[in-house]
């Protein structure tokens, strides 16, 4: 297809509303399931709009964007960077600065903090945008509060724009304006005149577009369809993650890692019950050394992973296995079937909402009679869970058990923290939670069924020394990361 559009991504702002996530990370570089949002915007421009040359306006933390994307060759596009040192002048100034770098008559603007999922941007190429000096893209919504955070679009019977209103106090329209615009070079002249008349005050981009509509200079309107999220705080960030994960959950590959001490008598039973779920791309039994179980596992739906001899404790063996897992979602469980297979679906149900979902073994109605999770053992686990909740209270989590090994985590989230995971023993479970919490990741806890443990696990890890290893890790990690912050 003939190249008719160039791209403009304004990415100079500080993203103050999205703190603490944007304290050290540019708002456009916030991770949406393994990709910074700017990359998602670039891919829409490249794949849906046939754009091969994109101008990115950078300012605050702009070096991080340059360092990550470079010249764009890895993504199959040409990236040109323009510096904005006057951030107080707002979006309109960032767009105006693109004038020096835009070669095409028409260009598409997409804001760096807006996430589109399954959108119809490709249909813009079939829309007759060329007669208009600018085309605004809007989205039909039911919630007027969303419009109040963006801008309202008012149309007449002929679908022509009659009014644009930035962040309106009251709304009678049901069309929310988005940060996607298709403009021609006349917009630069309009912005230049606007700044000249308002100097030294900033001007509003949307308001300026509407005021420029006169005579032959008209605004076009294109309806965006799909899912749209304006990422401007913690909740909207996780809403974007949720929609993307929910849409793709059936297609994500899933690995089950079954931790074994190498002596479980019922390993075939465990593998069979998990395999019957027909959920996993791959089932791996993590063995501490070569033994007769390897042959048993070879006759099942699972495969054996033999850990190096120098790895002797739970945490280091499990980390070794997780590093060698390529699936999108990793589920961890035990070879003694202390966690029934039916609870896997509980974990996966919450995966779109969280970066890691962990079980809790402290719900008494779900603990098998005769289990070791009672009395002092249950109290100790509950205490440690509540301690993590207290010391990381600004993360808004609810925790009653930090030692539960039954959990699910996104592979890309594990990759971002694996170098910080240094615990060798059972406290590795708590370290995973705390490390994610320190990165402002969402860790959800859900009640799961808990059956009697194998004797070997009880003897090796159920002791006072294990409790103090957990306690020492929790306290040291809290001291290392500083005192709790004020609530977000």
BELCOR-V820594 format. One record per backbone hydrogen bond with DSSP energy under -0.5 kcal/mol. CO is the residue of the C=O (numbers start at 1). NH is the residue of the N-H. If there is no record, write none. Layout:
{{CO,NH} {CO,NH}}
This chain:
{{2,4} {4,106} {6,108} {7,55} {8,10} {8,110} {9,57} {10,112} {11,59} {12,60} {15,18} {16,19} {18,21} {20,23} {26,29} {27,30} {28,38} {30,37} {31,33} {32,35} {35,32} {36,39} {36,40} {37,41} {38,42} {39,43} {40,44} {41,45} {42,46} {43,47} {44,48} {44,49} {45,49} {45,51} {52,78} {53,7} {54,56} {54,80} {55,9} {55,57} {56,58} {56,82} {57,11} {58,84} {59,62} {61,64} {61,65} {62,66} {63,67} {64,68} {65,69} {66,70} {69,72} {71,79} {72,75} {72,77} {73,76} {77,79} {78,54} {80,56} {82,58} {83,85} {85,87} {86,89} {87,90} {89,93} {89,203} {90,94} {91,95} {92,96} {93,97} {94,98} {95,98} {96,99} {97,100} {98,101} {98,102} {105,185} {106,6} {107,109} {107,183} {108,8} {109,181} {111,114} {113,231} {114,116} {115,229} {117,227} {120,123} {121,124} {122,125} {123,126} {124,127} {127,129} {129,132} {133,184} {134,220} {135,182} {136,138} {136,222} {137,178} {138,224} {139,176} {142,144} {143,146} {143,147} {144,148} {145,149} {146,149} {146,150} {147,150} {150,167} {151,177} {152,165} {154,162} {154,163} {156,159} {160,156} {163,154} {165,152} {165,168} {174,141} {174,176} {175,153} {176,139} {177,151} {179,111} {179,181} {180,137} {181,109} {181,183} {182,135} {183,107} {184,187} {185,188} {185,189} {186,190} {187,191} {188,192} {189,193} {190,194} {191,195} {192,196} {193,197} {194,198} {195,199} {198,201} {203,92} {204,208} {205,209} {206,210} {207,211} {208,212} {210,213} {212,214} {214,217} {216,218} {217,214} {218,133} {218,134} {219,161} {220,136} {222,138} {222,224} {225,120} {227,117} {229,115} {229,231} {230,232} {233,237} {234,238} {235,239} {236,240} {237,241} {238,242} {239,243} {240,244} {241,245} {242,246} {243,247} {244,248} {245,249} {248,251} {248,252} {249,252} {253,329} {254,281} {254,282} {255,257} {255,331} {256,258} {256,284} {257,259} {257,333} {258,286} {259,335} {264,267} {266,270} {267,271} {268,272} {269,273} {270,274} {271,275} {272,276} {274,277} {275,278} {282,256} {283,303} {284,258} {284,286} {285,287} {285,305} {286,260} {287,307} {291,294} {291,295} {292,295} {292,296} {293,297} {294,298} {295,299} {296,299} {297,300} {303,285} {304,306} {305,287} {305,307} {308,311} {310,312} {313,317} {314,318} {315,319} {316,320} {317,321} {318,322} {319,323} {320,324} {321,324} {322,325} {324,326} {328,411} {329,255} {329,331} {330,409} {331,257} {332,407} {333,259} {334,337} {338,451} {340,343} {341,344} {342,345} {343,347} {344,348} {345,349} {346,350} {347,350} {347,351} {348,351} {348,352} {350,353} {350,354} {351,354} {355,410} {356,444} {357,408} {358,446} {360,448} {362,364} {363,366} {364,367} {366,368} {366,450} {368,371} {372,374} {374,377} {374,378} {375,379} {376,380} {377,381} {378,382} {379,383} {380,384} {381,385} {381,402} {382,386} {383,387} {384,388} {385,389} {386,390} {387,391} {388,392} {390,393} {392,395} {392,397} {393,396} {405,407} {406,359} {407,332} {408,357} {409,330} {410,414} {411,415} {412,416} {413,417} {414,417} {414,418} {417,420} {417,421} {418,421} {420,422} {424,315} {424,316} {425,428} {426,429} {427,431} {428,432} {429,433} {430,434} {431,435} {432,436} {433,437} {434,438} {435,439} {436,439} {436,441} {437,440} {441,443} {442,355} {442,356} {442,444} {444,358} {446,360} {450,368} {454,458} {455,459} {456,460} {457,461} {457,462} {458,462} {461,463} {463,467} {464,468} {465,469} {466,470} {467,471} {468,472} {469,473} {470,474} {471,475} {472,476} {473,477} {474,478} {475,479} {476,480} {477,481} {478,482} {479,482}}
